[in-house]
Structure formats: C-alpha cells, structure tokens
Amino acid sequence: MKIPITKPVFDDCEKKAVLKPLETGWLVQGPFVAEFEKLFARYVGAQFAKATTSCTTALHLALEALGIKKSDKVVVPSFTYIASANAIEYANAEVVFCDIDLRTFNIDVEKLESIIQLDKKRKIKAIMPVNLFGLCADLPAIMQLAKKYGIKIVEDSACGLGAFIGKKHSGTFGDMGCFSFHPRKAITTGEGGMVITDDNNLTNLVASLRDHGASKSDLQRHKEKDGSLLPEFNLRGYNYRMTDIQGAIGVCQIKKAATIIEGRRLIARRYSAALSGIPFLILPYLPLGYTHGYQSYVCLFTAGEDLSRLTMHKIDRINKARNNFMMKLERRGISVRQGTHAVHTLGYYKNKYTLKDKDYLSSYAADRLSVTLPLYADMNDKEFNYVIENIKEILK
C-alpha cells in the first residue's frame, strides 16, 4: 500500500471551473481571482484579501507595503520553512532569528521580548510570527509586545487556514496575514498565496505592487469606459499576480474549506487516540482556547528519552533513531517528513549571519526530531489503520 503525505480534495467543481477561463479567454488575474479574494476574506473574517503567486510573494508584498526596507530588522522563528526568512531578505531587511517553544513549534514569546529589549538602536521594525502546521502562535502576547514597542506584525499563516484563538482566525491578529495554497495545504490552487488586512490603504498598495506598480488592474480597465489606455506606474512593483485559472480553482476550494479542514481534524483526533501512550512519540500540543487547522500532524520522536534537558549530543543521538524510524515507514510505503527546517542551520543563513546549530537549540531539536505523519481529509479506514499498525510494529 502507498500512503502519500497528503492529498488535495478535488471534484467536478474544479474540473468544470478550469474550463471557464479557457472558454472566455480571460486567463490572467480577473473575475475568478476577484471572487476568490472576496470569499477568502469572508471565510477568515478579514476586510480585504489580495491573491498572489505564493505565500512567499505575499509575505514580500506585506513587508514592502508596511515600509520595511534596508537596514531594518525583522524577527522570525528559526523553525519555519526557508521562505519566511527569504521574504525578509527580498525586502532588503535583516533577518533576526528567534527560538521556539518546542511544545507548540511556534515562536517563544519570552525569547522574543528579550531580543527586542536587546535592540537598543530600535532597528527591529517587524515581527513575523509563523502559525506553524495549523496552530496559531501566542498571538495575543505577541500583539502586546508589538503595541509596547511600536512594531509591525506580519503573520506567516501559510499553514494557518482553519486555525483560531477563540473565535479569531489566524492572519487577522497582525497588521497583515499571509496564506499559502501549495498542494500540501488544506486548500490548493497548485501554487498561490493571499494577503489579508483590515487596512484599506494597505490592501490597495498590495494590489498595485503585485501588478508591476500599476494604478489599475487589467480587470478594472476592462470594466471602465475608455479603458484602452495603459495605467499609470508610480511604484516599482512586481509580477505577483495569480492567474484566473488558479482563481477558478480557488473559488471551488474555499467553498468546501470547512468540510476539508474538519476532515483533517477528524483524522488528527484519530491519530491522537491511537498513538496516545506510545513513549517514543510526543503528540501535537493544543493550548486551551486554540483550534488547530492541522495542515500537518507533527510529532516529536523521543526514542523513549526525556526531552526536557536537551543537549546537542542527545539531539544528534535521537536524530539517528528518528531517521531510522522514518526510513522504515517509507520502505513500507508510508510517506513521512521532518516537520520543517531550522533555517539557521541552512547554508545561506548560517554563513551570512555566522550562526551555529546550537544557537537556537529548540529549533534544532524540532528540525532533527520532528516527524510528520500522512494526513488528508478523505483518508479511509484501511489507509489509517495501515499507518497505525506499522508505527506500532516498528516501535514495539
């Protein structure tokens, strides 16, 4: 049996939708993108949403719209996908890494405040909390720090669709929030991203920046009388526009997002019940009052050891056992992954900022010890039981 790490949920809606732009000839950013934006904003509870080519470009646009520039610093957790840090560099700012809380895999708020307090020249202009794997970071506490120190917040909510604190959706806490529609996310447009905000000026700026800096979009000109003249270009922008084919898929996907996410939550609950009590795995942590979107189901592999007092030597020793566990699952047709990167250990950032693996120990541990299990909304009993049976057999 072959079990993928995830699978998108498509039906006749997407099959029919992709034909419509082909039939009308309107393939670039147009009416379907506009409809997708409207539906997405409504779903997450934001005033405005603008689609982009990816969450990476969404983050870049958000930083530029907030005025982040050369000589500014932006704090980001070290344990995240490299795109988070890359977007900061695209804005010509300096990346400042912060370690994580190993229970949640999200930025450690106490360490974050220490970093801000050490910034005597007040170069830190923004924080990019990552709502990793579908769990919100401690956003209320982060927003308090932002208010206290006058710092902007761009939420990297690439994995955050369906994540809440109380009744407030991820991405809506900060100045701007950014989402991904990569195929490993709950809903997908192949590639694609979204920037949300409640600020009309910011959303208009993002709309222009994603479209080469144009004062009007192609769709706006098409709808206007005497729209044959090209728009003004008063900003240096980018070509970060989502196509209308992707937008058409997005419209279908967002309409069934609630069903997809609840399906993923159901599988996650089944995992937690079936794997509870296994000493080799620490299962995903859910703080009180939080709702998990379960973009991924990520465990920590312990090899039966106590992780409360970590050292580099212990992490590296357990890492060998983790890798052997993952290899055995892969050989049985079960796709697994490490959670994501400790970005400070990757060559570019390690060399540019003269970093050592031990500098962010919890991030390093999460990189070396995390295991992502297969998770998708329509995972059937046969597939689920096959995964559980093999995990238990390997770890017995």
N, C-alpha and C positions, 0 to 999 in steps of 0.2 A: 504493500500500500504506500502511496505517495501523499504526504500531508504538506501542503505549502505553508509558508509562514503567515500568509493572509490571502484573501481573495476579494476582489471588488464584487459588488452586487449590481448586476445589470439585468434588465428585462426588455420587453418590447418598447417601453418608453424611450430608452436611449437609442435603440435601433431605428426607430422612426424619426427621432429628433435630429440625428446627424444628417439625415437626408434633406431636411428642410433648408438649411443654408446652401446646400448643393443645388437645390431646385431654384431658389431665389437668386443665387449668385452672390449673396452678401456673406462673404466668408470671414472678413476681418471683424474686429470689435464692433458690435452692432446691437440689434434689438434683443437677441438672446442673452448677451452679456449683461445688458441693462436689466433684464428681467431677473437673471440670476443674482445680480447685486441687490436688487430690491428684496427678493425672497430671503437671501442670506442675512441681510441686515435685520429683517423681521425675526428670523429664527433665533439669532443671538441676542437680540434686544438692543441693537445699536441704531443710531440715527442714520448713518451713512456707511456704505460699503463700496469699494472700488476694486475690481478684479485686475489681476496682474498675471504675468507668465509663471510665477512661482512664489513661494513664501520668501525665498531669498531676496528676490527683487522687491517684494512687498516690504520687507524689513529695510532695505536700502532706501526706498521711497519714503518710508515713515521717518527715518533718521534725517534725511535731507529736508523733508517738509518741516521738521522741528528745528532746523537750523544747525544740526550737528555738522561740524567742519574740522578742518585740520587744526591740530593742537588740542582739540577736545578729547576727553576720555569717556569711554562707555564701559560700564561694568556688566559682565555676562558670566553665568556659571561655567566652570570649566568642563563639566559633564553635560555635553549637548552635541548635536550634530555640528560639523565644522561650518556649515552655512551661517549659523548665528554670528560667529566671530568674523567670517568673511564679509558679511554685510556691513559691519562696523568699519572694516578696512576700506570697503568701497566708498564709504563716506569720508575717507581720509582721516578718520579719527583713530585714537589709540585704544587697543583692546586691554581691558583690565579684568583678569580672571578672578573669580571668587569660588571658594569651595562649596560643597553641597552638604545637605543633611542626608545621610545615607539611607534613612528610613523612607524618605519621600522621593529621593533622586533630584530634588529641587534646591534652589539656591539657599544657603544658610544665612538667615537674616542677621544673626548676631555677627557673623564674619563680614557680612555686607556693611553693616554700620561701622565696624572697625576700619574697613577700607576707606569709607567716606571720611571718617574722622582723621585719618592719616593724610588725607588730601588737603594739605594746608594752603595750596595755591588755588584751590577750588576749580580744578581742571575737569572734574567729573561732571558732565552735563546731562548724562542719561544713564538709566539702568535698563537692561534688557532681561527681565525675568523670563525664564522658559517654563511653560506649563507642560512638563515632560511626560510623555507616554499617556496623556489624557488626564493628568492630575494637576490642578491649579497649584502654583507656588503659594506661599503665605502672602497673598496679595494685599490684604488689609494692612499688615505690618509694613510691607514694602511701600505702600502708598503713604503711610505715616512718615516714613523716612524721606520720601520724595517731597512731601509738604514741608517737613522740618528743614531740609537742606536746599530746597528750591531746585529739584532735579526732575527732569522729564522721564516718563516711563513709556517704553515701547514693549508691549507683551509679545514675545515669540510664542504664539499659540498654534504653531504648526501642527501639533498633536492634540490640540485642545478642544476640538469640536465635541460638544456634549459634556464638558467639564464645568462644574458650578461650585461656587461657595455660597451656601444658602440658595437664593433664587437668582443670583447674579452670574451670568455666563462668563467664562474665560474670555479675555480680549477686551472686555468692557470696563475694566478697572482703571487702566492706564490712559495716557493721552491718546494712544493708538494701539491697536492689536492686529496681529498678522497671522493668517492661516494658510495651510497647505492643502492642495488637492492631489498630491502624489498618490500613486496606486496603493501605497501602504497605509494611507489614511482612511478614516471611516467612509468618507465620500471622495470621489476622484473625478477629475476631468482629464486624466492622463498625466499632465503637468498643469500647474496653475496655482494661483495664490489669491489672497484677498486682504485688503487693508480696511479696517473699520475704525470709526471715530464718531464722536458726537459733535465735533467742531466743523462747522460749515466751511470755514476758510481753509482748514487743513485738507478736507476731502477735495475741495476744488483745486488746491495746489497739487495733490497727488494725481488727480485726473489729468492735469496739464503735464506734469513731469513724466508720467508713464507714456505720454503721446508726443515725444520729442520736444515738449515745451509748448505745444500748440494751445492757442487761446480757445479753440473749439475743436470738438471731435468730428470725425467724418460723419457720424450719425447726426449730430447737431446740424452740420452744414446741409446734409441731405434733406432734413426736415424743414429748413428755412427757405424762404423766398430769396431768390438771387444768391443761392449758396454755391455758385460756381467758382468764386474767388477763394484762394487759399487763406487760411487763418494767419493771424499774427503769431510770431515766435519771439516772445520777450524773455524766455527762460531757456537755459540749456537743459534739455530733457533727455529721455531715453526711449527706446522702443521696448516697452514692457507690457504691451497690450495682449490680452487674452483674445483668441480667435472666437468667432461666433459659433464655430463647430463645438469648441470646448464649452462655450456658454450654454449651448443647447443641451449638452450632456449634464452640465451643472444644474440646470433647471430641473431635470428629472431626478438627479441625485439628492438635491436639497429637499425635494418634496417627500422623499422616503427616508430622510436622515434620521428621524426619530425612531423609525422601525429598525433601521440598520444598527443604530447605537444601542438600542435596548437588546437587540440580538447579541451584540458583543458583550454587554453587561451580563446577560444570562450565562454565556459560556464562561466568563470570568468568575461568576459565582460558583459555577460547577467545578472549575479548577480549584478554587479556594476550599471547597468542601472536600474534594477528592484528594488534595495534596496536604491537607492540614495534618500536623503531627509528624511529617517527614523531617527528620533533623538536618538533612542535607540542604534544605531549601528554606529561605525566608520569603514568604509570600508578600505581594504588594500591600503596602500600608495605606489605610484610608482614614485621614483625620476626621474627627467629629464635625458634622456640618458640611462636609465636602461631598460632591457627587463626581464619580470617576467616569470619564468617557471611554476608557480602555482602548485607546489607539493601539496599545500593546499590553500584553500581560508579562511583566518583567519581574523575575525573582532574583534573589541573591543566592549564589551557590556557596555553601559554607564548608562542605566536606565534613560536616559534623563538628566543626570548630567554633569557638566563641569569637565573634567579630567585634566585640566591644573594645578590645585593645589591639588595634591593628598596627602592624609594622610592615615595612616593605618586604621583609623576608617572609612573613606569614602570608601576605597577599600573593606573592610570587609562587609560594608553595601551593596554596589553594588553587591558584590560576591553572596550574598544570592538571589538577584533578578536574576543574571545570571544563577545560578544553577536551579532556578525555571523555567526559560525560556528553558533551555536545557532539563529539565525533561519533560516539556510539549511536546516539539518536539519529544523526544524519545517515549513518550506514543502514539504519532500519527504515529509511525513507521519510523521517520526520524532520522537517526544516526548523532549525533554531538559529538564533543570532545572539551576539552580545547586545546589551541594551543600546549603547551608542558609544561615542568616543570620549575619552578625557582629552580635550582638544590641546591642552598644554603639553601633552606628550607627543603630538604630531609634529613632524619635521619642520614645517614652515614656522609655526608659532614657537616651538621650542627653541629654534635657532634665532629668530628675530628678537624675541624677548628674553633670551638667555635663561630659560626655565629648566627646572629639573623635575623628574617624575614625582619626587617626594614632596614638591611644593604644595600640592593640593591632594592630600592623602585620600580623602573620602572619594574624590573624583577618580583617582587612580584605582581605588578599590572597586568602584562601580564599573569602571571600564573592564577590569580584569576578572570580576566575579559575577557580573550580571548575565542572566540567561533569559532570552525572550522566547516564549512558547507560541506555537501556532494559535491564531485567533482570527476567526471571521464569523460574520453574523449567521451564515447558514451552515455552520459546522454540524454534521449529523452525529448521531449517537455512535455509529461504527467508527468514525474518524476520532471522535473524542475518546472513546474507550481504548482505542489503539494507542493513542498518545499516553494516557494514564497507565495502562498496563506496561508499556515499555519503560516509562520513567521508573515505576516501582521495581520492575525486574532489574534494571541497571543499578539502582541504588540499594538494593536489598543486601 
